[in-house]
Structure formats: structure tokens, C-alpha cells
Amino acid sequence: MAMEITQILLNAQSVDGTVRKHAEESLKQFQEQNLAGFLLSLSGELASEERPVDSRKLAGLILKNALDAKEQHRKFELVQRWFSLDVSVKTQIKAGLLQTLSSPVPEARSTASQVIAKVAGIELPQKQWPELIGSLLSNIHQVAVHVKQATLETLGYLCEEVSPDVVDQDHVNKILTAVVQGMSASEGIDVRLAATRALYNALGFAQANFTNNMERDYIMRVVCEATLSPEVKIRQAAFECLVSISSTYYEKLAPYIQDIFNITAKAVREDEEPVALQAIEFWSSICDEEIDILEEYGGDFTGDSEFPCFYFIKQALPALVPMLLETLLKQEEDQDQDEGAWNLAMAGGTCLGLVARTVGDDVVPLVIPFIEENIAKPDWRQREAATYAFGSILEGPSPDKLTPIVNVALNFMLSALTRDPNSHVKDTTAWTLGRIFEFLHGSTMETPIITQANCQQIITVLLQSMKDASNVAEKACGALYFLAQGYEEVGPSSPLTPYFQEIVQSLLAVTHREDAGESRLRTGAYEALNEMVRCSTDETAPMVLQLVPVIMMELHQTLEAQKLSSDEREKQNELQGLLCGCLQVIIQKLGVSEPTKYVFMQYADQIMNLFLRVFACRSATVHEEAMLAIGALAYATGPDFAKYMPEFYKYLEMGLQNFEEYQVCAVTVGVVGDLCRALEEKVLPYCDGIMTQLLKDLSSNQLHRSVKPPIFSCFGDIALAIGENFEKYLMYAMPMLQSAAELSSHTSGADDEMIEYTNLLRNGILEAYSGIFQGFKNSPKTQLLIPYAPHILQFLDSIYMEKDMDDVVMKTAIGVLGDLADTLGSNAGSLIQQSVSSRDFLNECLSSDDHMIKESAEWAKLAISRAIAV
């Protein structure tokens, strides 16, 4: 088979489609018929020096993909499959891989490095392949440079694949020693580069080493020396290490920060762009750390606080800000047109924005002179840099500090947006206006920036800019979005009312521009239109109503298009998504007050019909937007929505079955909740199908975990809607809720992300219990719930004891205690009295600062006293 596999692998890369397809089929067949033989021949191919490079590379790649996959459930299957292979087969494959590390062919070595790391990721956590790290470390002492380089690369990948707790400290020390020695200037370029990249991945393992002063000094010295290497890739990799150290070991940086500043400043001013970008990234990362610390601790530190902020940014300000301002002058000619653009000027502006958020008012006096000096210069680069600097510091400093400056600058900005000859300057000016409106305009501001005197001029300028180049017009739409948002809580009359019609017409005109597909322009225009509608007042309701047939007509036209190419179909899908989103906002707005709802309902049949046709086009993105819009329509229509259910139900079911695009599934689950609230008991005929699908979703290991909490909440919505008819689902739903409750009650050792998810899960479970209790209340069937009461009380007790629930869970949990007492009454009296929740947890909630929690607790107290008194 050996010669044959070589040919098949080469054919699988053929330019001839038929040859390629045939080869891919052969590989698939070989894998299915004889997995062990397949993997052995792949590792043999990769290891063999007689084989061509292309077949070796592909063999390694297929081998790697046979061990790992992006989707969790697929990854799990592949791992189980590897474990089920005969030990001798695995030993042979692993020996072949290690042998390949000394191949003279760089591609073969590099591929083998990656595969070894994948195998290690599977085996080391299971205490298998214990000799791997030892044999890699012994390679380091080899004379051959290429073996050293490949081994360091392998160690780097290995650290990326396995978690630090899998490798014992002795091995960690040896890996770090090997890597740091590999970075020394006496080594060749290839070895130094591989070592520096490996250190980047190994930093997470170095916790113990970073607490030891000598070891930490040594690592830091080697990294800083590497930033001065003559080889640009090594300098870049070294700065990437510094960026990683800044977030992982922030609290250990104080002794080095002055040296790091000098190194980064030199790199930003003199080095090549990839290196300079990482040097700026170091300071952005320090800002992120300090912003997090200051938010968490609210800035009030005592001397012995366990996690103090070192105020590195504040100390570096006088030197850091001028360095960042210089970078703003290094723009690229076409950066506004390229969506993925990232260069020195953009990195510098982003970092300056983070600095402003870190230190607040202190940044302002350091930036204003630069703005004043450059804002009116003949060179566009200076005008753009000054504007960008201004826009970057608008979030962070206090309104008191910024408002007087903005009041002076606003007129200048408005005239620049219409008169400046340079498109870059206009683009940045419109962006800066958007930031002014986002951070300094709204009902909470003491001194308004937008007044009767300048409102008209602002709107005139923005509408004019919407006719400018697509990138400028998109920023103008963004500015209008924040302008509208600032008037969200303005009361019955909005300053935008006189301009509403004109603004809406201008935005619709933008969506029809020939170039609306560029620079996110069409999306930006619809977002601004939606915000105008969302923040509008009753005065403009008739105009919002006039918008309904207009948007319906646009949606209708997208459905008429025939025979589209795949590119056109994608654009059509995107447009349908935007139009459904727009209708959703309009429905929500008009559904709030009875008079407008009454007039709007004349369109309901036609709108629903359009949504159903959108579903019939069958595309995931549209599905999601149309689904959300239907949820809004159901909520507005109420029980009458039942007439659409026979038509709509099949699409609802399709949404609930969509495991692959889990967002679609999550949105559909939310819409089931909307339907329950709208239809109440009229949802009953569809509940068997819905519950069956929800239970299937919960027991699937393919569904993304984020969809599970809303599914539990949905049980509660269904029970509330159909009351005691929920009886037949209890035997299925309750065990599911119980096992999830057990999983979510203990979180010891979990990280922040897991605790956050656990709280979402708890909340979903509690909402289910709450809905079920309320649904059964005053029904003769309440006694069916008595057997579940001990478990529910135990769940409440255990999450109370864990002490890590957030306010949302606290409110729902104390509510469930009340619901249980309220529904079961004296049947549960003695059980409640025995639970910790009914005393300690209740008392804690009664004295909460959060009035929502307090209110729930007072109601629960009343319900408990009634249940116990009987």
C-alpha cells in the first residue's frame, strides 16, 4: 500500500477535479475500512525520507485532523477513537513522529511537531506517553541545528495543546530552561525564533518561576534582549512575549517597567511595523489590566489590598502620550477603504483611547496642545491625526473636563465635515462626532452639547455627509445613530421631531445607493433608521406607520428576485435580514400604545405572509432576523396570533432543530417564550411538538451549551401558559431540571467564565421552577408537585451555601422560594421550616440594597408565613 498511498496523496492535491475527487474517495474508504492501517501508513509517509514533500505534508495534515476537530462532540469522538486503537499501533505512530523531527525537510519536521502536540494533548492528561517530554528534552542537546529547532517548535505547540496542571513542575522547569537557553544570542536565527515562539506558549506554565525573583529576572532579561535581535521576526516574537507577560504577570512587572518603556518607545519610533505594532500592543494590554482592576476595586485601595493597581499608565503618561501622538501621523493612504486595515496610526489611536479610559482627566492636557497645533495644518495627515487624537480621548475623562472643549470644537468639526478637501479627514471627523454624541450627549448630561441653536446645523451637516464617499457616509450614519440614542428618554417631545421625516428619507436614500454594499454603509443606514424609530416619541408615530408599507415593499422585492448567483443570493440574504430587523423595531415601537397598535394591525396578515416567504427561502441568517421579528409580532398581536400558527409551526420546529447554527436555535427558543406569553392556553395544541424538541435539544451533546439555560426558562413559559396541562410533561422535565440543578450547585475551582455560565444555567432552572409553580397555582393538581419540593429546597440551599450567585439569580431564587410556599401552602410548611433558605437566605435578601431583590424577598416572606401558619 506504501507506494499507492503516496500516489493517492499526490492525486488529492491535483489541479484536475476528477483526479482529486477520486483520490479523496480512496482516502475516505481506506480510513473507514482499516483505521489503524490508515493512520500507520500516514505516519510512515510523513517519516519516510524517500517520499516527496507534498505527500508527506498532506499525510501529516490528515493525521492531525484525525486527532482534533473544532466542534466539541466531534473532538470527543476522535479522542475516543484514538484511545480504542491497539497500543502497538499508537507506539509505532508516535515513534514515527518523533523520528520525523530530525528530518532534513523543514515542512515534514514542522508538520510532525504539530501532530506530536495533538497526540500529547490527548494522552498526557490521561497519564499516557510519560516519556515524551524527556525524549524531546534530550533532543535539545543534539548537535544538529534543525533537530533543535524542530524540538523547540514541538515544545511550543505542546504547551499550547495541554493545560499547565498536566505537566509536573520539574518538567516545566526543564522546558523553560531549554526554551530560554534556545533564545540566547549564541544560537542561530532558526533556533532563536523557534525558542522565542515556544516561550510565548510556555508562559502560562511559568507561574511558579515568575514568583521566584532570580528565575523571573532571568526570563525577563532574555526576552528584553531578544527584542534587540538583528532578525525582525525574533524581535516581533519577543514583543509578543512581553504582551503576554503584561496580562499574565501584571503584578510582577514593576521592577522592569522603566526598561520596557525604553525598549517599546525605541521600537515604536524606529523599528519595522510588525515589531512597532506589538510594542504599542504592550501598552494597550497594560491599559486593559488597569481598567479591569480599577473597575473591580472601584479605585479605593488599602495598602494591603491583595491585588493593587500599580498605576503604570499614570506614571508613564508624560512620555507615553507623546509617543502615541507621533504614531497618529503615520497613516496609510487607503486605510479607510480597507475594512481589515491595521497600521501604526490605528494601533496608536486605539492605545490612546485605552489610556484615556485608564487615567481619565489626566490625559486631556497632554493631548489638547497636539490637537490645537495640527488641526488646521495644510498637510491632511496632521489634520487627520489631530481629529483622531480628539476622538480617541472622548471616553474616560469626565464630561466636566470635556464639555467646554467640545463646545469650542463642535463648529470646527461640522465645517470640516463639509469643507475639508480630504476624504480621510472627513471620515475621522464623522467618527469623532459619533463619539461626541455617544459619550457626551444624553439625558444624564448636566450641560447639553446639542441645543436648539445648533441642532439644525448638526442634522443638515450629517445628512449632507450621507451623500459623501461610502466610508464617510457610513460614519455619518453612525453619528446619527448616537444622536438619536441620546434622546431616548427625552419625554413626550423630542428635538428631532421636526427633522424626523427628512432624516428617515435620507437614510432610505442611502440604502439605495449604488455603493451601499461598501464600508458597511447599508447596514449602518438601517441601524441608524432603527435607532431613529426606537427612540422616537408619540408625535412621530404617524410617520413610523407610513414606514411600514415602504419596508414591506422592499422586503417583497427581495423575494421576487429569480435565478441568483451565490454571491447575489448572499447579498439578498443580508438585505432580507436588515429589512426583517427594521420591521421588528417598528413592530415593537407601534405595539406599545393601543392607538398605533390598532392601526398597525391592518398590516399584520401581509407582514406575517412576508416573513413566512422569507423562511421559505431557507437561509440561516435571514431565519434569525425573521424569527426575532415574528416574536415581536406575536407579542404585539396577542391571542389573535393563533391564526398564524398552523402555517408558522413547521418553521418554529426547524429553528429548534438547528443544532449547527446554535444562535438560530437560541433565538427560536426565545420566540417560543414570546408565543407562550402571547397565546397563553392557545399554545396548547403545539406543546407536544415543542416540548419533545426542547427535551431532545437538552439531551444532545451537539448543541452549544449557551442554548441550554434559555430552554429551561422556556419550560417555565410553557407551564405558565398552559397551567395544569403541563402535568404530562412533569415526568420528563423534572428529572432534567434536577440533574442540571445538581451540576450547577457546585462550582468550586471554576474560572470566571464558568461561574458566569453556571449562573445563567441556575437562572434558567429557577425560571422553569417558578413558571411551573405559578402555572399549577390554585389547581387541584398542585399535589403533583409536592414530591419535587425537597429537591428544589435543597437546590436553593446549596446555591446559597456556594456564595457565588449573581444578583439576577438571587432575585429569581428568592422568588422561587416564595412561589413554592405560595403554591404548595401548608403541604410544604414543615419542609420550608427545615431549609436554610427560608431563614438565612431570606434574611440576606430582605436586607439587600437591590430593591428588586428586596421586593421579591418581602413577597416570599409573606408567602412563607402563610404556608407555615396554616
N, C-alpha and C positions, 0 to 999 in steps of 0.2 A: 504493500500500500504506500510505502515511503515515497517512491518516485511519483506515484499517482497523486498523492496529497499536494506535492509541490506544484504540479501542473494545475490542479483544481484551484489552489490558492492564487496562482498567477492568472488563471482564467477569470477568477472572481473580481479581478481588477481590470479586465479587458475593456476596451472602448466599445467593442461590439456588444450591444444589449443582449442579444440572444445567447452568446457565449457566456456572458456574465450571469444571466438568469439560470442557465443550465448548471453552472458551477455552484451557485448559491443553493440550488435544489440539492445537489450532490452532498454538499457540506451538511445541510439540514438532515438529510436522510442518514448520513454516517453518524451524526450526533444522536439521532433518535434510536438507531439500531444498536449502537455499541458505544455508550458514553465513555467508558474507561479507555477503549482503544482510540477514540476520537481525541480525547484530551492528551493521551500519551503521544499520539503522532503529532499533535500541535507542539507539545513541549520539545519533542525530538527535532521537529523542523526548526524551531527557534534556536535550539542549541547547536545545530549542525553547521559547521563552517563551509561545507560543500554547497549549501543551498543559496539561491540568490537572495539578496537583501529584501526585495519586495515580498517574497513569500514568507520570509522569516518574520518580517514586521507584522504582516497580516495574521500569521499564526499566533503571535503574541497577543495581538489585539483581540482576536476571537477568544483566546484563552482567558484574557482579563474579563471580557464580557460574560464569560461563563461563570464568573465568580461574584459578580456585582450587578446591581440594577438600581435605577433611580427610585422606582416605586417600592415602598416598604414590603408589600406582600410578595412581590417577585423576588426581591433580595432574599427574603426569608426562605423561599423555595430553593433558590440557588445554593444557599448555605447548607440547607438540609441535604441537598443532592450531593454536595461535596463530602459531607460527613458520611454519607452512605457508601462512598467508594471504598474499595479494598485498600487496606493500609499500604500494601506493597506498591500499588499504583500511585498513591499520593507521594510515597517516598521517592519513587522514580521521577515523578514530575518535578518535585522540589529539588532533587539533585540536579536535574537538567537545567532548572532555572538558575541555581547558584553557579553552575559551570558556565552559563552564558555571560555572567558578569565579567569573565576575563576574555570575552570575545574581542578580536581586534575591530569588529564592526560596531561603530557607535550606536546605530539605530537598534541593533539587536540588544546591546547592553541596556540601553535606556528603556526598551520595552520590557526586558526581563525585570528591571528594577521595579517597574510599576506592578507587574504580576506578583512578584515576591511580596510586595506590601499588601496586595489584596488577600493573598493566602494568609499572611500574618494577621491581617485584620479579622479573619475567620478563626484561626487556630489559637493565637496567643491568649485570647480571653478564656479559652477552654483548657488552658494549661498544656496545649499541644505545641509541638515544634520548639521545645525549650532550648535546643542547641543553636537556633537560628542567629540570635544576636551575637553569641560567642563566635560563631564562624564568620559572621560579617566583620566583627572587630578584628579577627586575626588577618583578614584580607588587607586591613589598613596598613599593616606593616610590610606589605609586598613592595617589591622594587618597582614593578610596572605601574607607571602613572595612570594608565587607562583603567586598571583594576581599582585603584584607589578612588579615582573619580566616580566610577560606577557604584562602588560600595557606599560612598558618601551620599550619592543620589538616592540609593536604596534606603539608607537610614532616614533620609529626609522624608521620602514617601511613607515609610513605616510609621514615623511619628505623626504623619497626617492621618493615617488609617486607624491607629489604635489609640485608646484613651490612656492618659497617663497612669491610671491606677493599675493597668495591666502589666507594666514594666517595673521590676523592683529597683530600688534606689541605686543599688550597686551598678546595675546595667545602665541606668540613666547617667550616672557619673561617668561611666566609661564612654558612653555615646557622646556626651557633651565634650569630654576630653578629646576624643577623636575628631569631632567636628571643629572644635575651636583650634586644635593644632593644624587641621587642614586649612584653616583660614590664614595661617601665618605667612608673612611675606616671602619666606624661603621656598614656598611651594609654587608650582606652575599655575598659569591662569585657569586652566580647566578644573584643577583640583580646588583652587581657592573659590571659584564660582560655585561648584557643587557643594562645598562645605558651607559657604555663606547662605545658600538657599536652604540647606539642610538645617542650619541653626534656626532659620525663620520658623520651620515646622517644629523644631525641638523645644522652642522657648516655653511652650505650655508644660513641658516636663520638668522645667528648671526651678520649680517653686522652692525646694529645699536649698538649692545652690544660690538663689538670689537672697536668701536670708543670711547667708554666710558672707561677711564683708570681703574676705580675700577672694573668694571664688567670683563674687559679683564684680569686684573691681577688675578682675582678670577678663571676664566675659565682656564687660563694657569697654575695656581698653582695646581688645581685639576688634570689636565691632567698630569703634571710632577710628581705629587705624585703617580698617577696610574701606571706610568712606573716603579715604585719600588714595586708594589704589589707582594705578595708571589706567586700569581697564574699566570702561564705563559701566559694563554690566555688573561688575563686582560692586562698584560704588552704589549703583541703584539697589542691588540686593541688600547691601549693608544698611542703607537708609530704610529699606522695608523692615529690616530687623528692628531698627530704632523705633519705627512707628508702632510695631507690635509691642515692644517693651514699654512704650509710653502708656499703652492702655492696660497691659497685663501687670506691670510693676510700677505703676504711677508713684506709689508711696515710697519707692526706693530711689527716686531719681534725683533728690535734692543735691547730693554731692557732685553730680555730673552736669547739672543743667546749664551752668555757665559755658562749659566746654562745648556742650551740644549746641548751644546758641551760636557760638562762633563758627562751628562746623557747618550748621544749616545755613547761616547767613552767607557764608562764602559760597556754598553750593547754589543758593538761590540767585546770587549775583553773577556767578562766573561759570557754573557747570552747564552741561547739556540738559535739555529739557526733561528727559525722563528722570534724571537724578534730582534736578531742582524741584520737580513736582512732588517727589517723595519727601524732600526736605521741608516743603510747605505742609505736607500732609502730617508731619510730626507735630507741628504746632496746632493744626486743626484737631488732631487726636487729643492733645493735652486740653484744648478747649472743651471737647466733648466730655472728658473726665471731670473737669472742674464744674461744668454746667450741671452734670448729674449729681455731683457731691453737694453743690450749693442748693440744688432743688430738694434733695433728700433731707438735708440737715437744716435748710432754711437759713444758712449763713450764721447761725449762733453756735459758735464753738467754744467749748471749755478747753482748758489746757490738756485734759486727759481724754479728750474725745478719741474713740478708737479709730476713727478714720478722718483725720483732719484734712483740710484743703491746704495745699502749700502756696496757693496764690502765685503759681509760676507766671501766669499770663500778666497779672498785675505788675509783677516785678520786671517783666521783660518789656512792658508796654513802650517805654521811650525809645527802645531800639527796634522792637518787633514791628510796630505800626509803620515807621518809615520804610522798613524793608518791604512790607507788604504793599505799601502805596507805590513803590517803584515798579513792582511786578504788573500793576494795572496798566502800565504804559506799553506792555509787550503783547498787545492784541494781535490776532491774525486777521487778515483781510476778509475772509469769508466765514468767520465763525458763526455769524447769526443765521446763515442758511443751513448749516450742518447741525442736525439735531444732536448727534453724539459728540459734538466738539468738546474738547477739554484741553486747555492750554494753561500757560503760566498765569496769564491775566485772570482767567476764570478761577483758577485754584487760589490765587491771591485774594480775589474778591470774596470767595466763599469763606476763606480763613478769616478775613477781616470781619465778615458778618458774625462768625462764631466768637471772635474776640469781643465784638460789641455785646453779644449775649452774655459773655462771661464777666465782663467788667462794668457793663452799663455806662453811666455818665462819663466815666474817666476817659473813654475813647474819643469823645466828641472834640475836645480842644486840640487833640493831636491830628485830627483829620480835617477840620474846617480850614486851616491855612492852605492845605493842598488843594481843596475844592476852590477856594477863592482865587488861588494863583492860576489854576488851569482851566476854569470853566468857560472863559471867553477867549482862549488862545486860538490863533489861526489854524494850528495843526489839529485835525479831528481826533487824533489819538489822545491829546491832552484833554480835550472837551469830554470825550467819552470816559476817560479814566476818572475825571473829577465827578461826573454824574454817577458812575458805577460806585465810587467811594461813598458818595452820599446815600445812594440806595442801600448799600451794604450795612450802614450803621443805624438803620431805622428801627431795627428790632433789638431791644436790650436797654438802651438808655430811656430815662423817664420822659413821658410826654412834656413835663415842665421844661426839661432841657431842650427837647427837640422842637416843640411847637413854635417858639419865636423864630427859629432858624427856618423852619418850613414855611412860615408865613412870608418871610422875605423871599424865599427861593421859588415859591409856587408860580408866580407870574413869569419868572425867568424860564422855568421848566415848560410852561404852557406855550410860551413863544418859541422855545427851542423845538418843541414837538411839531410845530407847523413850519418854522422857518429854517431850521438848520439844514444845510445842503447835504449833510452826510447821513446815510441810512443807519450806520452803526449808532451814531449819537441819538438818532430818533428812537431806535429800538430800546436803548438803555434808558432813555428819558421816559418812555411809556412804562417800562418796567418799574422805574423808580416811583412814578406817580402811583402805580398799583400798590407799591409797598407803603407809600404815604397813606393811602386810603385804607390799607389793610390794618396798619398798626396805630394810626393816629386819628381815625375818623370813626365815630360811632357814639351811641347814646351814653357811654360811660365817660367820655372825654369832657373835662371841665371847660376848656376853650375850644369851640369848634373851629376846624380848619376850613370847612366848606360853609359859606354863609350865603345869604341872599345876594350879596354883592358879587360873589364870584361863581356861584353855581352854574349860571347860564354859560359863562365863558368856558368853564371846565367841560361841560357837556358838548358844547359846539366844537371844541378842540378835539375831544375824543372821537366824536362822530366823523370829523374830517379825517382823523388819523386812520379810521377804519377803511378809508379808501386808498391808503398808502400801500407800500410793498407788503407782502403777506406776513413777514416776520414782525413788522411794525404794527400792522393791523391786529395781529394776534395778541400782542402786548396791550394794545388799546382795549381790546375786548376784556382782557384780564383786569385792567384798571377799572373798567365799567362794572365788572363783577363785584369788586370790593367796594366801589362807590355805592352800589345798590345794597350790599350786605350791611353797610354801616347804618342804613336807615331801617333795619329790620324791625326794631322795637320803637318806631317813631311815633306811634299813636295813630289816631284816625286820619291824619292828613300828612302826606309825605311831600317834601320839597321836590321830589322827582315827578310828581303827578303831572304838572304842565308839560313835561317833556316825554311822558311815557310812550305816547303813540309814535313820536318821531324816533325815539330810541329803538323801539321794537321793530319799526320798519327798516331802520338802518341795519340792525342785526340780521334780519331776514335777508336783506340785500347781500350782506357779507356771505351768508351761507350759499348764495347762488353765484358767487364769484368764480370765474374760470379756474383760479388758482387756490380755491378754498381747501383743496387737499394738501397744500403745502403748509409747513410750520404749524401743524395742528390748528389751522385757522378755523375750519368749520366747527371742530369740537369746541374751540374757545368761544365762538359766537353762540353756539347753543347753550354752553354753560352760563354765559352772561345773560342770555334770554331767560333761562330757567331761574336764575337768581333774581332778575327783574320781577318775574311772576311771583316767586316765593315771597319776596319782601314787599309786594305791592299792598295797597290798602283798599278798603271797600270802594273808594272813589273811582278806582280804575277797573273795578270788576267787569263793567260792560265791555271794556277793551280786551280784557282777558278772554271773555266769552267769544268775542269776534275772532280771537286767535284759534279757537277750536277747529272750525271748518278749514282754516288755512293749513294747519298742521296735518289734519286728517287728509286733505287733498294731496299734500306732499307724500304722506305715507302710502296713500293709494297709488300714486305714480310709481313709487319704487316697486310696487307689487305687479305692475303691468309689464315691466321690462322682460324681454324674452331673450333666450339664447345668449347668455352672458359668458364671457371668458372667465377663467377662475379669478383673474385679477379684478375684473369688473364686479364679479359676484362678491368678492371681499369688500369692495368699496360700498356696494349696495347694502351688505350686511351691516357695515359700520353706520351708514346713514339711517337704516331702519332702527338700529339701536339708539341713535341720537334722537330720532323722532318719537320713539316709544318713551324714552326718558323725559322728553319735553311734555308729552301728554300726561305722563304720570304726575309731574309737578302741577300741571294745570288742573288735573282732576282733584289732587289734594287741596289745592287752593280754593276751587269753586265748591268743593264738597263741605267746606267748613260752615258756611252760613246757608240757612234754609232757602232764601230767595234765589241765590245764584245756583244752588244745587237743583232747584226746581226747573230753572231754565235750561241748565246743562243737561238734565236727564233726557231731553228730546234727542240728544245725540248718542245716548248710551248704546242703543242697539247697533248703530253703524260703527261706533268705535270698537265694540266687542267683536264685531264681524271682521274688522281690520286686524285686530290682534290675532284672531284665530287664523286668518290668512298668513300672517307673519309666521305663526307656528308651523303652518303647512310648508313654508319654505325650508324648514328644518335646518337651522344652524345655531350652534351653541350660544354665540354672543347675543344674537337677537332674542333667543329664548329668554335669556336672563332679564333683559330690559322689558320685554313684553310681559313676562311673568310678574315683575315688580309693578308694572302699570295695571295689570289685572287685579293684583292685590289692592291697589288704591281704588280701583273701580268698584270692587266688591265692598270695600269699606264704605264708599260713598253711597252705593246703591242699597245696601242693607238686605233684608229678606227677599226683595224682588230679584236679587241676583240668581236665585234658584233657577230661573228660566234659562240661564246660560249654561247651567251645569252639565246637562246631557252632552252638549257639544264639546265643552271645555275639559270634561273629566279625563279623556284619554291623554291630553297633553299634560295634565297635572300628574298623571301616573308616570308618563315618560320622564318628566322632570325628577320625580322621586327615584326613578331607576337609574339616573345618570351618575354612576359612581365616578366615571373618569373625570368629568368636569365637575368637581365637587362643589364649586361655587354655585353652579346651576341647581344642584341638589339642595344646597343650603337655602337658596332663595325660594325654592319651591316649598320647602318645609315652612318657611316664614309665611308664604301665601296660604298654606293650609290653615295657619292660625288666623289670618285675615278672614278666610272663608267661614271659620267657626264663629268668629265674632259677628260676621255679617248675617249668616244664615241661621244661627242658633240651631234649633232642633231640625230645621230643614236640611241640615247637612247629613242627617242620619242615614239615608239610603246609600251614601257613598263611603260611610265609615269602615265597612268591612274591608273594602279595597285599600283604603288609605292606611288603616291600622296594619293590615298584612304587609304592605310595602314598608312602613316605618319599622316594623319588627325585623323585617329582612335586612333593612339598612343597618340596624343596630348590631345584628349578629354577623355582618360582613366584615372580614378583616381587610377588605379592599378600600372601604370608604374612609376618607380623610377624617381624622379624629375631631376636627373642628365642627363637623356637622352633627356630632352626637349630642352635645348639650341642647341645641335647639330642637332636636327630635323629642327629647324628654319633655321640654316645655310644651311641645305640641300635644303630647298626651294630655296635659292639663287643659289645654284649649279645647280639645275634643270632649273631655269629660264635662267641662263647664257648659259646652254647647248642648250635649245630649243627655246630661244628668244621669239618672239611674240606668239608662240604657247602656251605659258604659260597663255594666255588670259583666257582660260576656267577654270583655277584654281583660278583666282584672287578672285572670289566671295566667295570662301571657305577659301583661305589662308589669305586674308587681314583682315577679322574680327578676326581671331585667333591671328594674329600678333598684331592687335590693342589692344585686351583685355590683351594680355601678356605685351604689352608696358605700358599700364596703371598700371598694377600690379607692374612692375619693376621700375616705375619712382619715387615712393615714398618709402623711406627706413627708415624714422625716427624711432629711437628706436630699430633698428635691431642690432643683435650682429655681430661680425666679420665674422662668418661663413655664415650668411645670406647675408651680404653685398657682400661677395665673390661670392656666388651663383647668387645674383642679377646681378652682373657684367657679369657673364658668360651668363646669360639669355639676358641681354641687347645686348651683343656682337652677340649672335645668331640672335636676331631680326634684328639688324643693318646689319648683313651679308646678311640676307634674302632681306632686302630693297635694299641693294647695288646690289645684283645679279639681282633683278627684274628690277631696273632702267637700269643697263648695258645691260641686255638681250633685253629690248624694245628699246634701243637707235637706232635712225635713222630708226625706223619702223613707218609706217603710224598709227599704233595703240597706239602711245605714249599718245594720249589724254585720253586713258582709265585710265591712272594713275593720271590725274590731280585731281580728287575728293579726292584722298588719301593724296595729298601733305600737306594740312593744318594740318592733324593729325600727319604726320611724323615730320613736323617742330615743332609742339607743343611738341612732344616726345623729340626731340633734346633739345628744350629749357628747358623742365622740368628736364632732367637728368643733364643738365649743372647747373641748379639752385641748385640741390641737393648737388653738390660739393663732391661726393664720388665715382666718376668713376675712374677706374684704367687706366694706360697708353694704354692698349690694346683697351679698349672701346673708349678712347679719339681719337685714331687713326682711328678706324672704324667709329666713329660718324662724325668726320670732313670729312671723305671720303664720307659718305652718303650725307652730305650737298652738296659736290661737284657733286656727281652722279645725285642728284635731279636737280641741276642747269643745269648740262650738258645735261641731257636727256630731261627735260621739257622746257629748254630755256626760251624765253620771256613769255611763258604761266604761269611761276611761279615767274616771276620777282618781281611783287609787293608783293606777299606773302613773298618772301625771305627778301625783304627790311623791312617788318614789324617784322621779327623774331629777337630775342635776339642773337640766334646762329650766324646769319650772321655777327654780329658786335663783341660783347664781346667774344663769344666762339672762333670765328675765330682768333681774335687778340691774345687771350691767347695761341692758338695753334701755331700761327706764331712765338711767342717768346719762344716756348718750347725748352728745352735743348735736347730733344729726336729728333734726326734728322729724324726719320721715321714720327713722328707726324708733324714736321715742313714741311717735303716734301708733305705730304697729304694736309696740310693746304695751301701751296702755290698753289697746283693744284686746290683746292677748290676756292681759291680767284680768280684765273683766270676764272674758270667756272662761278662764280657768276658775275664777271664784264661783261662777255659776255652776260649772261642772262639779266642783268639789262640794258645793253647798247642798246639792240635791240629796 
